[in-house]
Each structure stands twice: as C-alpha cells, then as structure tokens.
C-alpha cells in the first residue's frame, strides 16, 4: 500500500514532469494526478466517497442558486467577482491537494482551517450573496438563514460560538476523530465555515450601535486563537498522536498564531477606523 512518502515522491515527480511539458499541459497532468485530490468523489471509496459527493453536491447547489439568482437580481461586478473567486478558492481548499496533505500534516491541516475561518468566510461575507441566493433558491435558503441573521446582531456572542468550535475541534480526541472518520470530517468543516461566516458577518456588517462590540469580538478572537497557536508551538510533545512530528505541530501553531492573526488585525483596524470616524462626527 502506498505511504505518504510515496505520495509525496509521486507528486514531486508530477511537478517536474509538468515543468518540462509546459505550464498548460503541466497543469492538466498535475490536476489528474491522484494526490491532487483529497477525499475525491472519483478516486475515493466507501464513506470518503459518500461524504465527498455530498459535500460537492451542496457546494454545486449553492453556486447554481447564486448564478440563477444573479439573473434575476443582478449583483455589482465586484461582489460577483468576489463570490465566484471565493467559490473557486473554497473548491481548491476542500477538494484540492491541500486536503490530501492535511491528512498527514498538522501544518497543512492548520492551513486548511485558516483558509476556512479567515479567508473564505470573510470574502463570502464581503460578496453579499444573500439577495442572489434568495432569488435563485425560491426562498428555500432564506428560511435557513433568517434565524441566523438575528444572531449576528450580537458580535460577542458570535465570537463565543465560533471560538467554542475552534477549541472543540482542536482537542486531541476530536481532532483525531475528524481525521479518522470522513463524516465527522465533513461536520468539522461545516462547523468552521458556518460559525466563521456568522462571526465575520457580525463584525463586518455591524451597525453603528454595535461597532464597539464588534471590535471587542475581533480582539477576543485574536487573543484566544493566538493563545491556542502558542500552545501548539511551545508544546514539548506531539498532542495529536505519536505518529505526528513535533516540528510539524509547532509549524501548525505558528501558522495559527502569526499568519492567522493578520485578518483579525486588519478587521480590528477597520472597525477602529469606523469608531474614530463616529467620534469625529460627535465632536
């Protein structure tokens, strides 16, 4: 049976062949290589294939609803570009090479988590897709998000819920459960995307009356994710099984601690600027 090292050598060979054959042909070869897809609906089997098909089906239906709705409620071109770009990034994050590497690397797994929480979720919020999704789904999706829109009026509560999901899925037992069981892996991804989307909606779309709470929610999230990243970085032994290297875990912690902090800092700066403008108007 092929090992992770064999997969890595296979991927390296594919990359070299790609470079020799030119960029376009090489991209096609890289895309067709088996390690290029994690939990693939084509090459996987059993529960992995079922969860991949289910996830891909939900993904496709959401994209189709947006495209259909955009014909009825035309979005501004920057919002449409943002939505479609986010969907492409989402596809590559969930079904691309990163997901394959995340099965054996804590650092790659952390990159995938950070993509969900601080890249895909805020970009999705900034694209403002709800009018198009509502128009394209026959109001079906509207019934799902109406209760959630009431929750996003409370940024700190959203920070609590999102933070709870982050810590829960980084507890060693549940972390390993998501790696070993494809259904729980699907649930884990759903938890990160859903709670991160609600969190970023509550802070990026906050009205004037909750702008202070939005800043507090961002700073709270920045602190506790940084603390979790520091715990992983300075741990003296692997927390997620003896088969995973300590150096890989430390790199994962640095990714969360340092790189993961950048979007929260940018968001805090933007919210702080809004507060400063409000104070100027009062003066």
VEXDREN-2710 file (C-alpha; in Angstrom, 1 decimal):
% VEXDREN-2710
k/r/px/py/pz
1/UNK/0.0/0.0/0.0
2/UNK/1.4/3.5/-0.9
3/UNK/2.6/5.5/2.0
4/UNK/2.6/9.3/2.5
5/UNK/6.2/9.4/1.5
6/UNK/5.4/7.5/-1.7
7/UNK/2.6/10.1/-2.4
8/UNK/5.0/12.9/-1.9
9/UNK/7.5/11.4/-4.3
10/UNK/4.8/10.9/-6.8
11/UNK/3.7/14.5/-6.5
12/UNK/7.2/15.7/-6.9
13/UNK/7.7/13.7/-10.0
14/UNK/4.5/15.0/-11.4
15/UNK/5.6/18.6/-10.7
16/UNK/8.9/18.0/-12.5
17/UNK/7.1/16.5/-15.5
18/UNK/4.7/19.4/-15.5
19/UNK/7.5/21.9/-15.8
20/UNK/9.1/20.1/-18.7
21/UNK/5.9/19.8/-20.6
22/UNK/4.9/23.5/-20.3
23/UNK/2.5/25.3/-18.0
24/UNK/-0.8/24.4/-19.5
25/UNK/-0.1/20.7/-20.2
26/UNK/1.7/20.5/-16.8
27/UNK/-1.4/21.9/-15.0
28/UNK/-3.5/19.3/-16.6
29/UNK/-1.1/16.5/-15.6
30/UNK/-1.0/17.8/-12.0
31/UNK/-4.7/18.0/-11.8
32/UNK/-5.1/14.4/-13.0
33/UNK/-2.5/13.1/-10.5
34/UNK/-4.1/11.1/-7.7
35/UNK/-2.5/13.1/-4.8
36/UNK/-4.1/16.3/-6.2
37/UNK/-7.4/15.5/-4.7
38/UNK/-8.2/14.8/-1.1
39/UNK/-11.5/12.9/-0.3
40/UNK/-12.2/12.8/-4.1
41/UNK/-15.7/11.8/-5.2
42/UNK/-14.0/9.9/-8.1
43/UNK/-10.9/8.2/-6.7
44/UNK/-12.0/7.7/-3.1
45/UNK/-14.2/4.8/-1.9
46/UNK/-16.7/4.0/0.9
47/UNK/-17.6/6.7/3.4
48/UNK/-14.9/9.1/2.0
49/UNK/-16.6/9.0/-1.4
50/UNK/-20.1/9.4/0.0
51/UNK/-19.0/12.5/2.1
52/UNK/-17.2/13.9/-0.9
53/UNK/-20.2/13.5/-3.2
54/UNK/-22.5/15.0/-0.5
55/UNK/-20.2/18.0/0.1
56/UNK/-19.7/18.6/-3.6
57/UNK/-23.4/18.4/-4.2
58/UNK/-24.1/21.0/-1.6
59/UNK/-21.3/23.2/-3.0
60/UNK/-22.7/22.9/-6.5
61/UNK/-26.3/23.7/-5.5
62/UNK/-25.2/26.8/-3.7
63/UNK/-23.2/28.0/-6.7
64/UNK/-26.1/27.2/-9.0
65/UNK/-28.5/29.1/-6.8
66/UNK/-26.3/32.1/-6.9
67/UNK/-25.9/32.0/-10.7
68/UNK/-29.6/31.6/-11.2
69/UNK/-30.4/34.4/-8.7
70/UNK/-27.9/36.7/-10.3
71/UNK/-30.0/36.7/-13.5
72/UNK/-33.0/38.0/-11.5
73/UNK/-31.2/40.2/-9.0
74/UNK/-28.0/41.5/-10.7
75/UNK/-25.1/42.0/-8.3
76/UNK/-22.5/44.7/-8.6
77/UNK/-19.5/43.3/-10.5
78/UNK/-17.0/43.5/-7.6
79/UNK/-19.4/41.4/-5.5
80/UNK/-20.0/38.9/-8.2
81/UNK/-16.2/38.6/-8.8
82/UNK/-15.7/38.2/-5.0
83/UNK/-18.3/35.4/-4.8
84/UNK/-17.0/33.4/-7.7
85/UNK/-13.4/33.8/-6.6
86/UNK/-14.3/32.7/-3.2
87/UNK/-16.1/29.6/-4.5
88/UNK/-13.0/28.7/-6.6
89/UNK/-10.8/29.1/-3.5
90/UNK/-13.3/27.0/-1.5
91/UNK/-13.2/24.2/-4.1
92/UNK/-9.4/24.1/-4.1
93/UNK/-9.3/24.2/-0.3
94/UNK/-11.7/21.4/0.2
95/UNK/-11.0/19.1/-2.7
96/UNK/-7.6/20.2/-3.9
97/UNK/-4.1/19.0/-2.9
98/UNK/-4.2/20.8/0.4
99/UNK/-6.9/18.4/1.7
100/UNK/-4.7/15.4/0.8
101/UNK/-1.7/16.8/2.6
102/UNK/-3.8/17.7/5.6
103/UNK/-4.4/14.0/6.2
104/UNK/-0.8/13.5/7.2
105/UNK/0.4/17.0/8.1
106/UNK/-0.8/19.1/11.1
107/UNK/0.6/22.2/9.4
108/UNK/-1.3/21.6/6.2
109/UNK/-4.4/20.8/8.3
110/UNK/-4.0/24.2/10.0
111/UNK/-3.6/26.0/6.7
112/UNK/-6.9/24.4/5.6
113/UNK/-8.6/25.5/8.9
114/UNK/-7.3/29.1/8.5
115/UNK/-8.5/29.2/4.9
116/UNK/-12.0/28.4/6.1
117/UNK/-12.0/30.8/9.0
118/UNK/-10.0/33.9/7.9
119/UNK/-10.1/33.8/4.1
120/UNK/-13.1/32.1/2.7
121/UNK/-15.6/33.2/5.4
122/UNK/-14.9/37.0/5.3
123/UNK/-14.6/37.0/1.5
124/UNK/-18.0/35.3/1.3
125/UNK/-19.5/37.9/3.6
126/UNK/-18.0/40.8/1.6
127/UNK/-19.5/39.4/-1.6
128/UNK/-23.0/40.0/-0.1
129/UNK/-24.6/36.9/-1.8
130/UNK/-27.9/36.7/0.1
131/UNK/-30.1/38.5/-2.5
132/UNK/-28.9/36.3/-5.3
133/UNK/-29.1/33.1/-3.2
134/UNK/-32.7/34.0/-2.1
135/UNK/-33.8/34.8/-5.7
136/UNK/-32.1/31.6/-7.0
137/UNK/-33.4/29.2/-4.4
138/UNK/-37.0/30.1/-4.4
139/UNK/-36.7/31.5/-0.9
140/UNK/-35.8/28.0/0.4
141/UNK/-32.4/29.2/1.7
142/UNK/-34.0/32.3/3.2
143/UNK/-35.8/30.1/5.8
144/UNK/-32.5/28.7/6.9
145/UNK/-30.6/31.9/7.4
146/UNK/-33.4/34.1/8.8
147/UNK/-32.9/32.9/12.4
148/UNK/-29.1/33.2/12.0
149/UNK/-29.4/36.9/10.9
150/UNK/-30.9/37.6/14.3
151/UNK/-27.8/36.1/16.0
152/UNK/-25.3/38.2/14.0
153/UNK/-26.7/41.3/15.7
154/UNK/-24.6/40.2/18.7
155/UNK/-20.9/40.1/17.7
156/UNK/-19.6/38.9/21.1
157/UNK/-22.0/36.0/21.2
158/UNK/-20.8/35.0/17.7
159/UNK/-17.2/35.2/18.9
160/UNK/-18.1/32.8/21.8
161/UNK/-19.8/30.3/19.4
162/UNK/-17.0/30.5/16.8
163/UNK/-14.3/30.3/19.5
164/UNK/-16.0/27.3/21.1
165/UNK/-15.9/25.5/17.7
166/UNK/-12.2/26.3/17.2
167/UNK/-11.2/24.9/20.6
168/UNK/-13.5/21.9/20.4
169/UNK/-12.1/20.7/17.1
170/UNK/-8.5/21.2/18.3
171/UNK/-9.0/19.0/21.4
172/UNK/-6.8/15.9/20.5
173/UNK/-9.6/13.4/20.7
174/UNK/-11.9/15.3/18.4
175/UNK/-9.1/16.3/16.1
176/UNK/-8.2/12.7/15.6
177/UNK/-11.9/11.8/15.2
178/UNK/-12.3/14.2/12.3
179/UNK/-9.1/12.8/10.6
180/UNK/-10.2/9.2/11.0
181/UNK/-13.9/9.5/10.3
182/UNK/-15.0/11.1/7.0
183/UNK/-18.4/12.0/8.3
184/UNK/-17.0/13.8/11.3
185/UNK/-14.5/15.5/9.0
186/UNK/-17.4/16.9/7.0
187/UNK/-19.1/18.1/10.2
188/UNK/-15.8/19.7/11.3
189/UNK/-15.6/21.7/8.0
190/UNK/-19.2/22.7/8.3
191/UNK/-18.7/24.0/11.8
192/UNK/-15.8/26.1/10.9
193/UNK/-17.4/27.6/7.8
194/UNK/-20.8/28.2/9.4
195/UNK/-19.6/29.8/12.6
196/UNK/-16.8/31.7/10.9
197/UNK/-19.3/33.1/8.4
198/UNK/-21.7/34.2/11.2
199/UNK/-18.8/35.7/13.1
200/UNK/-17.4/37.7/10.2
201/UNK/-20.9/38.8/9.2
202/UNK/-21.5/40.1/12.7
203/UNK/-18.3/42.2/12.7
204/UNK/-18.0/43.3/9.1
205/UNK/-21.7/44.2/8.7
206/UNK/-22.2/45.6/12.2
207/UNK/-24.4/48.8/12.5
208/UNK/-23.1/51.8/14.3
209/UNK/-24.6/50.8/17.7
210/UNK/-22.6/47.6/17.9
211/UNK/-19.3/48.7/16.4
212/UNK/-17.7/48.7/19.8
213/UNK/-18.8/45.2/20.5
214/UNK/-17.5/44.1/17.0
215/UNK/-14.1/45.4/17.9
216/UNK/-14.2/43.5/21.2
217/UNK/-15.2/40.3/19.4
218/UNK/-12.3/40.6/17.0
219/UNK/-9.8/41.3/19.7
220/UNK/-11.2/38.4/21.8
221/UNK/-10.8/36.0/18.9
222/UNK/-7.3/37.3/18.1
223/UNK/-6.2/36.6/21.6
224/UNK/-7.6/33.1/22.1
225/UNK/-6.6/31.8/18.7
226/UNK/-3.1/33.3/19.3
227/UNK/-3.0/31.5/22.7
228/UNK/-4.0/28.2/21.1
229/UNK/-1.4/28.7/18.4
230/UNK/1.2/29.4/21.1
231/UNK/0.2/26.2/23.0
232/UNK/0.8/24.1/19.9
233/UNK/4.1/25.9/19.2
234/UNK/5.6/25.5/22.6
235/UNK/4.3/22.0/23.4
236/UNK/7.1/19.6/24.4
237/UNK/5.4/16.6/22.8
238/UNK/3.0/15.8/19.9
239/UNK/-0.6/16.4/21.0
240/UNK/-2.3/14.6/18.1
241/UNK/-0.6/11.2/18.2
242/UNK/2.9/9.9/18.4
243/UNK/2.9/9.4/14.6
244/UNK/2.9/13.2/14.0
245/UNK/6.1/15.0/14.4
246/UNK/6.6/17.7/17.0
247/UNK/8.1/20.1/14.4
248/UNK/5.0/19.7/12.2
249/UNK/2.8/20.6/15.1
250/UNK/4.9/23.6/16.0
251/UNK/4.7/24.9/12.5
252/UNK/0.9/24.5/12.6
253/UNK/0.9/26.5/15.8
254/UNK/3.0/29.3/14.2
255/UNK/0.6/29.4/11.2
256/UNK/-2.4/30.0/13.6
257/UNK/-0.5/32.3/15.9
258/UNK/1.2/34.5/13.3
259/UNK/-0.4/34.2/9.9
260/UNK/-3.9/33.6/11.3
261/UNK/-3.7/36.8/13.3
262/UNK/-3.3/39.1/10.2
263/UNK/-7.0/39.1/9.1
264/UNK/-8.2/39.7/12.7
265/UNK/-5.7/42.6/12.9
266/UNK/-6.9/44.0/9.6
267/UNK/-10.5/43.7/10.7
268/UNK/-9.8/45.4/14.0
269/UNK/-8.0/48.2/12.3
270/UNK/-11.1/48.8/10.0
271/UNK/-13.5/48.7/12.9
272/UNK/-11.3/51.0/14.9
273/UNK/-11.3/53.5/11.9
274/UNK/-15.1/53.3/11.9
275/UNK/-15.2/54.1/15.7
276/UNK/-12.8/57.0/15.1
277/UNK/-15.0/58.5/12.4
278/UNK/-18.0/58.2/14.6
279/UNK/-16.2/60.1/17.4
280/UNK/-15.2/62.8/14.9
281/UNK/-18.8/63.3/13.9
282/UNK/-19.8/63.7/17.5
283/UNK/-17.1/66.4/18.1
END
